[in-house]
């Protein structure tokens, strides 16, 4: 979330461009789900540019409602599934993947009520200072938000990959910063957070995938130089 339609459009184009670069860097298919995250974040900001346009009547009510619904579906149920799934894929077989599995299940469990809330209740939005406040009619919201953060941030922190752990710390700290700044009705930090995440994943996407058990055994048994 940025502070205006123009800012969201520019940020979305930049982050989306980094997302395309991420996908082009991938050498191991297991990294594709997470490598696609920056492209998703860029598209998300472009959608929010349309939401901003709807707040002052520059697009029709139907298009504005569609933009709000698409924004909510991308932000709420999709990310808590995509992030742990992407980490689960990228981690490769072994003990760490087994640790990520429960977080993937948690993300899927959190996504179900979020999907239902978005589809059953019209998504509303209010301009508050330089931010947008969305409402989807979700009951027990703090519970689902906690599960959301545990599934996404927890998966990154447990990945065993230094870049992904750094991203997990960044996302956790960024979520807290975004909440504080949003309460002050100042410009959201989400644009900067999405850009930083995209840069981190751009460097990570081109790396080699994790060695599976068979590959590890072969490497351990191979003769030295």
PyMOL commands that set and color helices and strands:
alter all, ss='L'
color gray80, all
select helices_A, chain A and resi 5-25+29-35+37-55+61-91+95-120+141-157+162-183+190-205+213-221
alter helices_A, ss='H'
color red, helices_A
select strands_A, chain A and resi 124-128+131-135
alter strands_A, ss='S'
color yellow, strands_A
deselect
rebuild
show_as cartoon
